[in-house]
Amino acid sequence: MIKVLLGILGLVLALILIAIIRTILFIKPKTSTFESSHDEIREQKYATILSKMVQYETISVKGENQREKFLGFHKILEEQFPLVHKHMEKTEIDGNLLFKWTGKQSDKPIVLMSHQDVVSADGNWERDPFSGEISQGKVWGRGACDTKCSVMAFFQACEELLEQGYIPQQDIYLSSSCTEEVGGDGCPKLVNELKRRGVKPWLVVDEGGAIVNEPIGGCKGNFAMIGVVEKGQGNLEFTAHSNGGHSSYPSKNTPIARLSKFVVDIEKHDPFKKEFIPQAKAMFETLAPYCPFYMRLLFGNLWLFKPLLKLLMPSISAQGTALIKTTMAFTMQSGSSGYNVLPQEAKLIANLRYAPHQGMNESNKVVENIAKKYDLEMRIVDGYDYCPPVDIHSDAFHYVEQVVHDVFKDLPTCPYVMTGGTDARFYEEISENCIRFAPIVFGNEQMKGMHGLNECVETSSLPGAVDFYKGIITKC
């Protein structure tokens, strides 16, 4: 037995030694040196346009038809981008926009997209959330980052190319829904219109990844995180029943107690499988050279350290963990309406993000089996499964990579697993290449501001964003 253990130990040490040698010889340290350059004239011009767009409030409300509000926003777009509205075919469907720029060919059409609507602006902001104030090298306000900056950038790219008399090689479509933030039917209506026309985009570029500073802790510098797969998401409702009663003589296992035990069980004993899908594996391996040695060793040798990382990732990074498993977050709870009343019914809501290796049906079944242990009823409120991944070896992915390299010198590119949701998932029905990437620099301030307080975008990001969309249009 001792000989066997010694043999196993020797083998493990030998494999670790091989990984160390391999890291030293083949995974050479790299540095991301990209920083946004400054072009004050263009920055001011684009910031002024974006400011006007931010000033017009476009908060979407689930279940409400807000077409009239968004028609007002469309007037802002028409004022700012007159050539787009003069030379491109415009289709408006319930406040959602689709523009067609007819190219020389139609066999590989391209869709540039981002949404018009924004989330609510509650809380105490340092500046009016719809002021569009330009100060400290930033445009401030709800939607500045998510995602009116992208809408501005691709409209402006088309405006400038039209001014030059440019005719694209392929048909170009601009797509912008007004219901993205509430998971509405805006984008499906636009997709149905393209289906009616028989359009099958070769490439779709939506929001998602961005130019991110330190995408994982310890990996310094800016990186173009190009989203190639999007997790699914759903909401589950759990209900515990009882006969109620007075709080002065409580029974055991009351509804809230059972729900609490269920939450603790899920939190303590993670029921979901952890796996490095090919896209997540490619992401960690791409970032490895830019990391400290111990991270290069781990991420650059997943063939050996994958089991260890699966074990350690939850204690290292919540964001990293979300890349390799289905996640479940408890978000809402209700019980009785009286301080001294035991509830006859208590409810709990959880939001799940489904990983490709353990999709919606399997993940929900796993949770349902645990809920039954605590005599809870589970109801699926809503949900959709993960999206098929984009082939990171495809021409379309390399096309986007090349445009990034052409526009943003010295900026490393990296495939990225999207943990949030986008409208691009609706385009999966008609396109195999739905890439999620906004050409905007997102630092900590921008990440905190999205859906939070004091949203802003750096004005230095705006010229590069316009040039990126120009590159997507002209390179084809």
Secondary structure, 3 states (H helix, E strand, C coil): CHHHHHHHHHHHHHHHHHHHHHHHHHCCCCCCCCCCCCCHHHHHHHHHHHHHHHHCCCECCCCCCCHHHHHHHHHHHHHHCHHHHHHCEEEEECCEEEEEECCCEEEEEEEEECCCCECCCCCCCCCCCCCCCEECCEEECCCCCCCHHHHHHHHHHHHHHHHCCCCCCEEEEEEECCCHHHCCCHHHHHHHHHHHHCCCCCEEEEEEEEEEECCCCCCCCEEEEEEEEECEEEEEEEEEECCCEECCCCCCCCHHHHHHHHHHHHHHCCCCCCCCCHHHHHHHHHHHHHCCHHHHHHHCCHHHHHHHHHHHHHHHCHHHHHCCCCEEEEEEEECCCCCCEECCEEEEEEEEEEECCECHHHHHHHHHHHHHHCCCEEEEEEEECCCCCCCCCCHHHHHHHHHHHHHCCCCCEEEEEECCCCCHHHHCCCCCCEEEEEEEEECHHHHHHCCCCCCEEEHHHHHHHHHHHHHHHHHC
